[in-house]
């Protein structure tokens, strides 16, 4: 397993770290700044959840995407 840190190449947010700094004195470093881990999921799981509040109506609409919703779980 490996993790890739593209620094400032690509559309991801990058903060102040760049490969060729101009006018700033931050030294680029490699590595991941936070712990990374993997977890297994059951055969049926939520892959996305969207919550849309309506303050005036005092409601919250929840939309979810369920993977394998009819799979038997044990």
VOLOTI-674031 format. One line per field, with one value per residue: residue number from 1; residue in one letter; chain; x, y, z of N, C-alpha, C, O in turn. Coordinates in pm, 1 decimal. Example, Ala and Ser with C-alpha at 12.3 -4.5 7.8 and 13.67 -1.06 7.14 Angstrom:
<recs>
nr [1;2]
rest [a;s]
kette [A;A]
nu [1319.0;1285.0]
nv [-569.0;-225.0]
nw [780.0;708.0]
cau [1230.0;1367.0]
cav [-450.0;-106.0]
caw [780.0;714.0]
cu [1320.0;1290.0]
cv [-330.0;3.0]
cw [780.0;787.0]
ou [1423.6;1340.9]
ov [-331.9;113.8]
ow [846.5;803.9]
</recs>
This chain:
<recs>
nr [1;2;3;4;5;6;7;8;9;10;11;12;13;14;15;16;17;18;19;20;21;22;23;24;25;26;27;28;29;30;31;32;33;34;35;36;37;38;39;40;41;42;43;44;45;46;47;48;49;50;51;52;53;54;55;56;57;58;59;60;61;62;63;64;65;66;67;68;69;70;71;72;73;74]
rest [x;x;x;x;x;x;x;x;x;x;x;x;x;x;x;x;x;x;x;x;x;x;x;x;x;x;x;x;x;x;x;x;x;x;x;x;x;x;x;x;x;x;x;x;x;x;x;x;x;x;x;x;x;x;x;x;x;x;x;x;x;x;x;x;x;x;x;x;x;x;x;x;x;x]
kette [A;A;A;A;A;A;A;A;A;A;A;A;A;A;A;A;A;A;A;A;A;A;A;A;A;A;A;A;A;A;A;A;A;A;A;A;A;A;A;A;A;A;A;A;A;A;A;A;A;A;A;A;A;A;A;A;A;A;A;A;A;A;A;A;A;A;A;A;A;A;A;A;A;A]
nu [83.3;45.5;76.3;14.0;150.5;79.6;156.5;157.6;55.1;-220.1;-581.4;-634.4;-672.6;-396.6;-272.8;2.2;221.1;436.5;606.5;791.4;866.7;782.3;847.9;765.9;863.6;832.0;929.9;905.3;779.5;776.8;530.7;251.8;41.4;-132.8;-277.3;-347.2;-579.9;-731.2;-1054.8;-1268.2;-1584.1;-1928.0;-2123.2;-2351.8;-2379.4;-2359.1;-2270.3;-2277.4;-2402.3;-2635.1;-2734.2;-2994.3;-3089.7;-3389.9;-3453.3;-3667.0;-3893.1;-3838.7;-3723.3;-3532.5;-3391.6;-3281.6;-3071.5;-2953.0;-2708.5;-2717.0;-2521.4;-2557.8;-2827.5;-3005.9;-2867.5;-2807.5;-2725.5;-2503.4]
nv [-116.1;229.9;587.4;888.7;1208.9;1486.2;1748.9;2058.9;1991.9;1938.2;1943.4;1957.6;2112.3;2302.2;2466.2;2645.0;2517.4;2464.4;2348.3;2516.2;2775.3;3123.0;3418.4;3334.8;3160.6;2892.1;2562.5;2293.3;1973.4;1615.6;1355.7;1250.3;1443.4;1362.6;1083.5;792.1;543.6;225.5;82.8;-197.1;-248.1;-345.7;-560.1;-415.4;-73.9;283.7;502.1;767.8;1067.3;1325.9;1625.6;1854.5;2146.6;2327.2;2610.2;2790.7;2623.5;2454.5;2198.4;1905.8;1759.1;1444.2;1274.2;969.6;739.2;404.6;117.6;-201.2;-258.5;-468.6;-687.6;-974.1;-961.2;-1080.5]
nw [0.0;-64.2;-37.9;-211.9;-243.3;-403.6;-370.6;-503.2;-747.8;-937.6;-865.7;-593.3;-265.0;-140.2;45.1;184.0;83.1;-181.0;-479.8;-606.3;-444.2;-434.4;-304.0;-56.1;241.9;308.0;358.4;140.3;228.3;241.2;270.9;476.2;672.3;861.7;1033.6;841.3;754.4;675.3;651.1;663.6;501.4;536.2;312.6;239.6;235.8;307.0;55.8;1.5;147.1;162.7;305.5;329.0;457.7;540.2;666.0;700.8;673.3;872.7;832.7;743.7;473.8;382.0;168.2;45.1;-81.5;-131.0;-135.4;-272.3;-159.1;-111.7;-32.9;161.3;503.4;755.1]
cau [0.0;120.9;0.4;81.2;133.1;115.7;189.4;77.9;15.3;-355.2;-686.5;-657.8;-624.2;-255.9;-220.0;118.3;330.9;450.2;737.1;880.9;815.2;820.3;803.1;734.4;978.6;792.0;1004.0;821.2;813.7;699.4;463.0;113.6;44.9;-232.2;-285.9;-430.8;-609.0;-836.0;-1152.5;-1357.9;-1725.5;-2013.1;-2170.9;-2446.9;-2326.5;-2386.9;-2154.1;-2290.2;-2516.1;-2649.1;-2833.3;-3035.4;-3180.8;-3481.0;-3472.5;-3801.8;-3990.5;-3789.1;-3709.4;-3402.6;-3406.7;-3162.2;-3063.3;-2839.0;-2682.7;-2690.2;-2462.0;-2611.2;-2928.1;-3084.2;-2776.8;-2830.2;-2613.8;-2496.5]
cav [0.0;354.2;712.1;982.7;1349.4;1561.5;1886.0;2159.8;1943.7;1883.7;2035.2;1950.6;2225.8;2278.5;2553.3;2727.2;2433.8;2454.0;2295.1;2628.0;2891.5;3256.5;3520.3;3277.0;3085.5;2762.0;2453.8;2177.7;1847.3;1503.8;1278.7;1276.6;1513.8;1306.9;939.0;735.8;403.0;163.2;4.4;-276.7;-212.9;-460.7;-565.0;-305.3;43.7;414.9;556.6;913.3;1122.8;1470.3;1683.9;1986.6;2208.5;2435.6;2677.2;2847.7;2516.2;2375.9;2059.9;1861.1;1652.2;1360.8;1185.0;880.2;638.2;277.5;16.6;-335.9;-244.9;-589.9;-797.6;-1031.0;-941.7;-1183.8]
caw [0.0;-63.0;-43.9;-300.5;-205.0;-522.5;-330.3;-572.5;-879.9;-933.0;-821.1;-450.0;-186.2;-108.9;149.4;151.1;35.4;-326.7;-519.7;-639.5;-371.2;-480.0;-210.5;74.1;291.8;360.0;296.8;108.6;293.6;189.7;373.7;511.5;800.1;952.4;1025.9;735.5;780.6;595.0;725.8;579.3;512.7;504.4;174.9;222.5;305.2;249.9;-14.1;-0.2;221.1;141.1;395.6;282.0;554.1;502.6;795.0;705.9;693.8;985.8;788.9;694.4;376.2;376.7;53.1;61.4;-182.6;-64.4;-222.3;-245.9;-52.9;-85.6;0.8;295.1;594.7;859.7]
cu [88.6;25.0;80.3;48.2;175.7;153.5;102.5;42.8;-122.5;-452.5;-707.4;-611.2;-480.5;-201.6;-99.8;234.7;327.4;590.0;837.8;829.3;869.7;762.3;758.5;849.9;938.7;867.8;910.4;871.6;729.4;630.0;320.9;113.0;-53.1;-238.5;-383.6;-455.0;-720.6;-928.4;-1235.3;-1500.9;-1807.6;-2059.1;-2271.6;-2395.5;-2369.1;-2260.3;-2159.1;-2413.5;-2517.9;-2761.9;-2864.2;-3134.4;-3270.6;-3521.3;-3614.6;-3907.5;-3953.5;-3782.4;-3564.9;-3429.6;-3274.7;-3172.7;-2940.3;-2829.8;-2640.5;-2635.2;-2511.5;-2720.9;-3003.1;-2996.6;-2802.0;-2705.3;-2617.7;-2436.3]
cv [123.5;472.2;809.8;1124.0;1436.2;1707.6;1984.8;2119.2;1881.5;1981.5;2039.5;2078.5;2199.2;2367.1;2631.7;2647.3;2424.0;2402.6;2405.8;2753.8;3023.0;3356.0;3465.4;3187.0;2952.6;2653.2;2337.9;2053.2;1737.5;1434.2;1324.2;1335.2;1456.9;1155.5;896.2;589.5;355.3;85.2;-76.1;-228.3;-337.1;-454.3;-456.2;-187.7;172.3;464.7;709.1;953.1;1272.5;1520.7;1825.3;2046.2;2311.8;2502.7;2730.4;2741.5;2427.8;2226.5;2032.8;1744.0;1576.3;1269.0;1097.3;785.4;511.5;179.8;-120.4;-335.1;-374.0;-709.3;-843.4;-1008.8;-1048.4;-1127.8]
cw [0.0;-71.4;-128.1;-255.4;-322.6;-495.5;-405.3;-715.6;-869.1;-871.1;-670.2;-379.6;-141.9;1.6;100.3;93.9;-116.1;-359.2;-549.7;-569.7;-427.8;-380.6;-75.4;115.4;353.8;285.6;265.9;181.8;231.8;304.8;396.9;651.5;902.0;931.6;916.2;768.8;688.8;686.0;626.8;601.2;482.2;358.7;141.9;302.9;235.1;182.1;-21.6;79.6;196.6;229.7;347.9;381.3;487.4;633.8;807.3;735.2;813.3;951.9;747.1;600.4;367.9;255.6;73.1;-57.2;-109.8;-167.3;-178.1;-139.5;-20.4;-51.7;144.2;380.9;701.5;983.8]
ou [196.7;-91.8;202.8;-68.2;295.2;179.8;-16.4;4.6;-140.1;-413.1;-790.1;-520.6;-446.1;-90.2;-99.3;337.6;227.6;681.0;956.7;755.3;986.9;640.8;717.4;926.3;1006.8;869.6;842.4;992.1;622.7;666.1;276.7;178.2;-54.6;-208.0;-489.7;-362.1;-794.8;-885.1;-1268.2;-1533.9;-1761.6;-2036.3;-2276.6;-2370.8;-2410.0;-2154.2;-2057.3;-2514.9;-2415.0;-2871.9;-2773.7;-3249.2;-3231.5;-3612.1;-3676.7;-4000.5;-4028.5;-3827.6;-3487.3;-3484.0;-3168.9;-3270.1;-2834.9;-2929.0;-2541.5;-2694.4;-2507.6;-2708.3;-3058.5;-3046.4;-2816.0;-2593.4;-2724.2;-2422.0]
ov [121.5;457.3;813.8;1156.3;1458.7;1782.2;1995.3;2204.2;1782.1;2090.1;2117.3;2146.1;2085.5;2342.9;2680.0;2705.5;2380.7;2412.0;2390.6;2831.3;3032.9;3375.0;3542.4;3141.9;2905.1;2652.1;2288.5;2032.0;1763.9;1451.7;1425.5;1281.3;1500.2;1106.1;956.5;518.4;435.5;28.3;-27.6;-174.2;-425.1;-354.7;-409.1;-199.2;170.5;469.0;773.2;883.3;1339.1;1465.4;1906.4;2002.4;2375.9;2456.9;2716.9;2765.5;2337.4;2140.9;2124.3;1641.7;1636.3;1195.0;1146.3;755.6;510.4;160.9;-152.4;-404.8;-386.6;-821.5;-762.2;-1034.5;-1100.7;-1199.2]
ow [58.8;-107.3;-117.2;-231.7;-341.4;-589.9;-375.3;-796.1;-798.6;-828.5;-622.6;-428.3;-109.4;48.0;-13.0;59.4;-173.7;-276.8;-521.5;-630.3;-464.1;-374.5;11.4;30.1;444.7;162.6;355.8;194.6;176.4;421.1;342.5;740.9;1017.2;823.0;899.9;807.3;632.1;786.2;518.5;706.7;409.5;290.1;28.3;423.0;119.0;244.3;-47.9;80.0;208.2;229.0;328.4;389.0;389.8;703.1;912.7;812.2;850.0;1027.9;719.6;642.0;349.2;241.1;113.8;-123.8;-36.5;-273.6;-59.3;-38.8;88.8;-42.7;235.6;336.6;734.2;1083.1]
</recs>
